[in-house]
Amino acid sequence: MPASSVAIAPSPEFIRVPMSILRALEKTCVDLFLQHDATGSPVLYCDAGYPLSGDRIQGIAEADQESLYVRAQDYADFSQDLVDSLGATLEDDRLPVTNRYELLQCAVSMEIEHSLRMVNCDYYVAQTETIAGQIVGLLDGNKVLPSDLFDIVRHDHNTFVHVTNVAGYVTLLAKELGHNDPKELESIAIGGLLHDLGKRKIPSTILNKTSRLTPQEWNYVKQHPQVGYEELYQRDNLNQGQLMMVYQHHEHISGKGYPVGITGEEIHPWAKMLAVVDVFDALTGKRPYRTPISSDEALELIGRGAGTQFDKEIVACWTSTMQQR
């Protein structure tokens, strides 16, 4: 039953989850915790199995000053709860599209994390097809601005957070640039979900390092586009654009990128779109080696690279749409 007097010490063992789950689930199999302000300690609010209905529970969903958490050790079970109810939730027009996207990201998180750890990438590729269809189903035909998505997505250092953020961003950017066919948008979203596949082969000690990488470690990181491409290029269910999103998303217009150092004319248009939103999400998300910056600061930095690192027209489009409210 609800309780607000059991204090829980602040701990990285808690994971923040969307408040909108209170509207999407009838109940959850894990304990839910609230944090009433940024400096306070999370408190047990709702025992596992307690009905998530009624005025008191729904009132919490409207309280902007509070955050909802689950224990990290319970997150897999919680995520499965969301997966089980996801189909109905995504079709629930009573929920704003951004809330449904937020729930989608939360629900698929454990599936992505689990499948990325597998030796063979077949299961993950199959998952991206389903998730991309769900992303496009939410974002195509609904007026969702990139700034709306930015306000609700998670910004912590986690592979599934990054790839789902990027997939949503690149879908919206593609729509702004005139890509209106749903099947094409799904293909682009799949490319976004796959783009960092090669990072599976990079040791976590390098990916999570808080100090400056050595030249040897940096060379290891720079191999991930090629490693991802080599895992995927022989598949008959991926097209050239998707493969180039994986292979070329760190190439620069000037030819000073990696892994090959090709110039703008040789970079696939989908890879050019991905390059912009990939860096945007990296700059605005937490990383082990630095704190995130604001969206305005990220847009300014990306703007400085227009014409050298990034395609000018794509940067202008992304900046314009991100500044719309």
N, C-alpha and C positions, 0 to 999 in steps of 0.2 A: 504494500500500500504506500501512498505518497508519504514522504517524510522529509523534513527540512532541517533536522537538528543533528544529523550524523555527519560530522566534518571529515573530509578526506584531505590529507596533506597534498599540496601541489606536487605533481609527479609527471614525468614523461610517459608513465604507464597508462595515461588516459589519452583518448583520441576524441577530438571534437567531431560531432556529427550534426547534420542539418536539423534545425528546429522543425522543418517541414515534415520530418518523419512522424511527428505527432498527429499529423493529418492523414498520413499515408498508411499507417499500421493500426490494426485494432488492438494489438498487444505485441510485446517483444519478449523474447526468451532470455534477455539479459537485464541486469540492473541499469537504470539510467541515473545520471548525476547532473546537477545544475551548478553553474558558477555564476554568481549574481553580479560580480564585477571583475575587472581585470586583475585585481590584486588579491581577491578572496580565494578561499579554498573551495574546491568542488564539494558538494554535499549530496548524499543519497536522496534522490527525490522519489524514485519509483522502483519498486521491487520488480524482478522478473515476473512476467505473467500478469501484471496489473493492467486492467483495461485502459487503453489510451483514448478514452472518450469522456464526455462530460465537460461541464463548464470549467472546472478547475484545471484539468489537463489542457484543454484547448486554449485557455487564457494564457498559459505559459508560452504557447506558440506565438502569441502576439507581443510578448515582452521582449523588446529589442535589446534590453540591457543584459539579458541572460544568455548563457551558452549551455549547450547540452553535450554531455560526454558519456562515453562508455569505457570500461576498462580495456586496455590493449589486449589482454588475454581473452576477452570476450568478443573481440571485433569480428573474428571469422564467423561466429554464430550469429552475430547481429547482421553482418553482411548477407548471410544466407536468408535471414528473415526478409530482408529487403528484396533479394532476388526472387523469392517465392511470391511476393506481391507486386513485382515490378510491372508485369504486363498490364494489370488493371490500373496501376498508378500512372503509367505513361499515357493512358487513354482518358484519364480523369480530367476533364476540362475545367473542373472547379479549382484545380491547382494551377497557379501560374506556370508558364513554360519554364521559367528559370528554376522554380522549385523542383519541377520534374527532372530537369537536367542535373540538378544538385543531387537528387536521390539516385539517378542513374549512375553518376560517378561514384557515389558512396557504395551502391549495390555491387558494381562490377569490380571494385577495387581488389578484393581478395582473389577473384578469378584471374585477373590480370597478373597479380603478383605471383600466384601459384604457377600459372602457365609459363611465365617468363623464366622460371627456375628449371623448367624441364629441359633435358638434353636436346630433344627434338622440338622444333618450333611449330609442328603441324597444328597442335591444339590451339596455340596462341593465334595463329593465322585464322583458324576457323572462328575463334572468339571475336576477332576484329571485324569480321563480316557481319556478325550479329550486332555488335555494339555500334558500328558505323551506321547500320540501318536505323537503329534507335536514335542516334544523334541527329541524323538527317531528318528523320520523322518528326523530331521535336523542333528543329531549327528551320526547316524548309516550310514555307507557307505561314510562318508566324513571325511577327515583327519583333525580333530579338536583336538588340544592338550588341556589338562586342563589349561595350562598357557594362551592359547588363550582365553578361557572362562573367566578366572580370570581377564584378561585385560579389558573385556567389561561389565561384570555384575556389578550391583549396589552393594554397600557395606554399605548402610545406615541401620538404625535400623528399620526394618519393617518385619512383619511376611511373607508377600508374597515374598519379596526380598529373605529372608533366605530360604524359602522352594523351590523356583524355582532355586536358586543357588545350593542348595544341590541336587536337583533332576538331574540337569545337571552334576554336579560333580560325583555323584554316578553312573550315566549312563556311563560316560567316564571311571571311575575306573573299573566298571564291564567289559567293553569291553577289557581293558588292562589285566584283570585277566582271560580272555577266555570265557566270556559269550557273545556269538555271535548271539543267536537266537533273532530276533526282538521282538517276543512276550514276551520272558523272560525279555528283556531289558525294555519293556513297564511296566511289572509288577514291576520291580525294581524302575523305575522312579515314578510310582504311590506310592510305599512305601515311597520314598523320599518326595513326596508332602504331604503325610499324617502324617509324623512322629511326628510333633508337634501339632497334632489335639487337644490333651489334654490341651494345653495352653489356649484354648478358655475359660476354666473354672477358670483360674487364674486371680484375679483382676489386672487391668492395673496399679494400684498403686504399686503393687509388681513388675510386669514386667518392669516398667519404673523407678523404684527407682534408684536414683543416689548414694545412700550410701549403706553401707554393710547391707545385709539382716539379720534380727533377726533369731534365730534358728527356731522359729515358721513359719516365712515366708519361710525359706529355705525348711522346711518340706513340705510346701504347694507346692513349685515348684517341689520337687522331686516326687510328686504324678502324674505329667502330663503324663508320659508314661503309667501308669496303667489306668488313666482316659481315655486316647485316645483309649487304647486297649478295654476297657469295652464298649466304644461307637461303636466299629467296629466288635467285635469278632463273633457276631451272623449273620453277613452278609454273603450271599452265593456268592457274587461276589468278595471276597478277599481271597487270599490263605494264607497258613501258613507263608510263607516267608515275605509277606507284613505285616501281623499282628505282627510278631516278630521284624520287623524294627521299628514299633511303640512302642512295649513293651520293647525291649532290647537295644535300641540305646545308653543308658547311663550305661549299664552294663560293667564291666571291666574284662579283662582276668583273673586278680588276684582274682576276687570275691568281690572286694571292691566297686563296682558300685551300682546303684539303678535301679529299685525299689526293687529287690529281693536280689541281691548280689550273683548271680550265677557265675560260673567260665567259662573259655574259651570253654571247651568242650560242654557246654550247650547252648552257644550263637549261634544263627543261622548265617551262613556265610553272608547273606545279611545284617544283623544287624551289623556285624563286619565291613563291608565296610562302612556302613552309619555312624558308630561311628567316623571313621577317618575324613570323609569329613564334617560331622556336626561340629566337633570341629574346623577344619580348617577354615570353613566359619565364625564361631563365633569369632575366634581370629582375622581374617582379616577384619571383619565388625565392624562398629560403634556400641557401646553399651552405654546405659545411664551412666554406672558406669566406663567406661574406653575408651581410644582411641584405634583405630585399630593398629595392628602391621603388618609388611611386610610379604609377603608370605614366604620368607626365614626364618624369625624369627619363624613363625608359624610351618614350617616344622621341625625346630630344636626342638621346644617344644614338638611336636608330637613324634619326634624321641626318646625323653627321656622317653616317655611312652610306647615305643614298648616293648611288652612282659609282661607288667604289666597292663596298661590301654587298649592298643590296640594290635591287632594281628601283629606280627613282619613282616610277609610276605606282608600283606596288606599295612603296613606303608612303607616298602621298595618300593613296587610298586608305591604307590602314590607319594612318594618323587622323585623317578626316573622320572616318567612321568611329574610331575610338573616342573622339572628342564630342560626338553627338550624345545628347542626353534626352 
